[in-house]
Amino acid sequence: MEQSQQQTLQNLGFEIANKAIENAQLRAQLSTLQGENEQLKSRIHELSKEESNDDAN
């Protein structure tokens, strides 16, 4: 295989590796945001229950 083809394959390999890292980082961010979202939904639910109790009194 000629050197330019080897260089192209190597560059593609680096690009794939970088995309895999980026993908992993984005998945971690997504997981964090999903966790925060669940916490916020729970808090909203708690607040709406408190508001219902306040309305009943």
TIRO-2110 file (N, C-alpha, C; in Angstrom, 1 decimal):
// TIRO-2110
0.9, -1.2, 0.0, N, 1, A
0.0, 0.0, 0.0, CA, 1, A
0.9, 1.2, 0.0, C, 1, A
0.5, 2.2, -0.8, N, 2, A
1.4, 3.4, -0.9, CA, 2, A
1.2, 4.3, 0.4, C, 2, A
2.2, 5.1, 0.6, N, 3, A
2.2, 5.9, 1.8, CA, 3, A
1.0, 6.8, 2.0, C, 3, A
0.5, 7.4, 0.9, N, 4, A
-0.6, 8.3, 1.0, CA, 4, A
-1.9, 7.6, 1.5, C, 4, A
-2.0, 6.3, 1.0, N, 5, A
-3.2, 5.5, 1.4, CA, 5, A
-3.1, 5.2, 2.9, C, 5, A
-1.8, 4.8, 3.3, N, 6, A
-1.6, 4.5, 4.8, CA, 6, A
-1.9, 5.8, 5.6, C, 6, A
-1.5, 6.9, 5.1, N, 7, A
-1.7, 8.2, 5.9, CA, 7, A
-3.2, 8.4, 6.0, C, 7, A
-4.0, 8.2, 4.8, N, 8, A
-5.4, 8.4, 4.8, CA, 8, A
-6.1, 7.5, 5.8, C, 8, A
-5.7, 6.2, 5.8, N, 9, A
-6.3, 5.3, 6.8, CA, 9, A
-6.0, 5.6, 8.2, C, 9, A
-4.8, 6.1, 8.5, N, 10, A
-4.4, 6.5, 9.8, CA, 10, A
-5.2, 7.7, 10.2, C, 10, A
-5.4, 8.7, 9.3, N, 11, A
-6.2, 9.9, 9.6, CA, 11, A
-7.6, 9.5, 9.9, C, 11, A
-8.2, 8.5, 9.1, N, 12, A
-9.5, 8.1, 9.4, CA, 12, A
-9.6, 7.4, 10.7, C, 12, A
-8.6, 6.6, 11.1, N, 13, A
-8.6, 5.9, 12.4, CA, 13, A
-8.6, 6.9, 13.5, C, 13, A
-7.8, 8.0, 13.4, N, 14, A
-7.8, 9.1, 14.4, CA, 14, A
-9.2, 9.7, 14.5, C, 14, A
-9.8, 10.0, 13.3, N, 15, A
-11.1, 10.7, 13.3, CA, 15, A
-12.1, 9.8, 14.0, C, 15, A
-12.1, 8.5, 13.7, N, 16, A
-13.1, 7.6, 14.3, CA, 16, A
-12.9, 7.6, 15.8, C, 16, A
-11.6, 7.5, 16.3, N, 17, A
-11.3, 7.5, 17.7, CA, 17, A
-11.8, 8.8, 18.4, C, 17, A
-11.6, 9.9, 17.7, N, 18, A
-12.0, 11.2, 18.3, CA, 18, A
-13.6, 11.3, 18.3, C, 18, A
-14.2, 10.7, 17.3, N, 19, A
-15.7, 10.7, 17.3, CA, 19, A
-16.2, 9.8, 18.4, C, 19, A
-15.5, 8.7, 18.7, N, 20, A
-15.9, 7.8, 19.8, CA, 20, A
-15.8, 8.5, 21.1, C, 20, A
-14.7, 9.2, 21.3, N, 21, A
-14.5, 10.0, 22.5, CA, 21, A
-15.6, 11.1, 22.7, C, 21, A
-15.9, 11.8, 21.6, N, 22, A
-16.9, 12.8, 21.6, CA, 22, A
-18.3, 12.2, 21.9, C, 22, A
-18.6, 11.0, 21.3, N, 23, A
-19.8, 10.3, 21.6, CA, 23, A
-19.9, 9.9, 23.1, C, 23, A
-18.9, 9.4, 23.7, N, 24, A
-18.9, 9.0, 25.1, CA, 24, A
-19.1, 10.3, 26.0, C, 24, A
-18.5, 11.4, 25.6, N, 25, A
-18.7, 12.6, 26.4, CA, 25, A
-20.2, 13.1, 26.3, C, 25, A
-20.7, 13.0, 25.1, N, 26, A
-22.1, 13.4, 24.9, CA, 26, A
-23.1, 12.5, 25.7, C, 26, A
-22.8, 11.2, 25.7, N, 27, A
-23.6, 10.3, 26.4, CA, 27, A
-23.6, 10.6, 27.9, C, 27, A
-22.4, 10.9, 28.4, N, 28, A
-22.2, 11.3, 29.8, CA, 28, A
-23.0, 12.5, 30.1, C, 28, A
-23.0, 13.5, 29.3, N, 29, A
-23.7, 14.7, 29.5, CA, 29, A
-25.2, 14.5, 29.4, C, 29, A
-25.6, 13.6, 28.5, N, 30, A
-27.0, 13.3, 28.4, CA, 30, A
-27.5, 12.6, 29.7, C, 30, A
-26.7, 11.7, 30.2, N, 31, A
-27.1, 11.0, 31.4, CA, 31, A
-27.2, 11.9, 32.6, C, 31, A
-26.3, 12.9, 32.7, N, 32, A
-26.3, 13.9, 33.7, CA, 32, A
-27.6, 14.7, 33.6, C, 32, A
-27.9, 15.1, 32.4, N, 33, A
-29.1, 16.0, 32.2, CA, 33, A
-30.4, 15.2, 32.4, C, 33, A
-30.4, 13.9, 32.1, N, 34, A
-31.6, 13.1, 32.4, CA, 34, A
-31.8, 13.0, 33.9, C, 34, A
-30.7, 12.8, 34.6, N, 35, A
-30.8, 12.8, 36.1, CA, 35, A
-31.3, 14.1, 36.7, C, 35, A
-30.8, 15.2, 36.2, N, 36, A
-31.2, 16.5, 36.6, CA, 36, A
-32.7, 16.7, 36.3, C, 36, A
-33.1, 16.2, 35.1, N, 37, A
-34.5, 16.3, 34.7, CA, 37, A
-35.4, 15.6, 35.6, C, 37, A
-35.0, 14.4, 36.0, N, 38, A
-35.8, 13.6, 36.9, CA, 38, A
-35.9, 14.3, 38.3, C, 38, A
-34.8, 14.8, 38.8, N, 39, A
-34.9, 15.6, 40.0, CA, 39, A
-35.9, 16.7, 40.0, C, 39, A
-35.8, 17.5, 38.8, N, 40, A
-36.7, 18.6, 38.7, CA, 40, A
-38.1, 18.2, 38.6, C, 40, A
-38.4, 17.1, 37.9, N, 41, A
-39.8, 16.6, 37.8, CA, 41, A
-40.3, 16.2, 39.2, C, 41, A
-39.4, 15.6, 40.0, N, 42, A
-39.8, 15.2, 41.3, CA, 42, A
-40.1, 16.4, 42.2, C, 42, A
-39.3, 17.4, 42.0, N, 43, A
-39.5, 18.7, 42.8, CA, 43, A
-40.8, 19.4, 42.4, C, 43, A
-41.0, 19.4, 41.1, N, 44, A
-42.3, 20.0, 40.6, CA, 44, A
-43.5, 19.2, 41.2, C, 44, A
-43.4, 17.9, 41.2, N, 45, A
-44.5, 17.1, 41.7, CA, 45, A
-44.7, 17.4, 43.2, C, 45, A
-43.6, 17.5, 44.0, N, 46, A
-43.7, 17.8, 45.4, CA, 46, A
-44.3, 19.2, 45.6, C, 46, A
-43.9, 20.2, 44.8, N, 47, A
-44.5, 21.5, 45.0, CA, 47, A
-45.9, 21.6, 44.6, C, 47, A
-46.3, 20.8, 43.6, N, 48, A
-47.7, 20.8, 43.2, CA, 48, A
-48.6, 20.1, 44.3, C, 48, A
-48.0, 19.1, 44.9, N, 49, A
-48.8, 18.5, 46.0, CA, 49, A
-48.9, 19.4, 47.2, C, 49, A
-47.8, 20.2, 47.5, N, 50, A
-47.9, 21.2, 48.6, CA, 50, A
-49.0, 22.3, 48.3, C, 50, A
-49.0, 22.7, 47.0, N, 51, A
-49.9, 23.7, 46.6, CA, 51, A
-51.4, 23.2, 46.7, C, 51, A
-51.6, 21.9, 46.4, N, 52, A
-52.9, 21.3, 46.5, CA, 52, A
-53.3, 21.2, 48.0, C, 52, A
-52.4, 20.9, 48.9, N, 53, A
-52.6, 20.9, 50.3, CA, 53, A
-53.0, 22.3, 50.8, C, 53, A
-52.2, 23.3, 50.3, N, 54, A
-52.5, 24.6, 50.7, CA, 54, A
-53.9, 25.1, 50.3, C, 54, A
-54.3, 24.7, 49.1, N, 55, A
-55.6, 25.1, 48.6, CA, 55, A
-56.7, 24.4, 49.4, C, 55, A
-56.4, 23.2, 49.9, N, 56, A
-57.5, 22.5, 50.6, CA, 56, A
-57.7, 23.1, 52.0, C, 56, A
-56.6, 23.8, 52.5, N, 57, A
-56.7, 24.3, 53.9, CA, 57, A
-57.3, 25.7, 53.9, C, 57, A
END
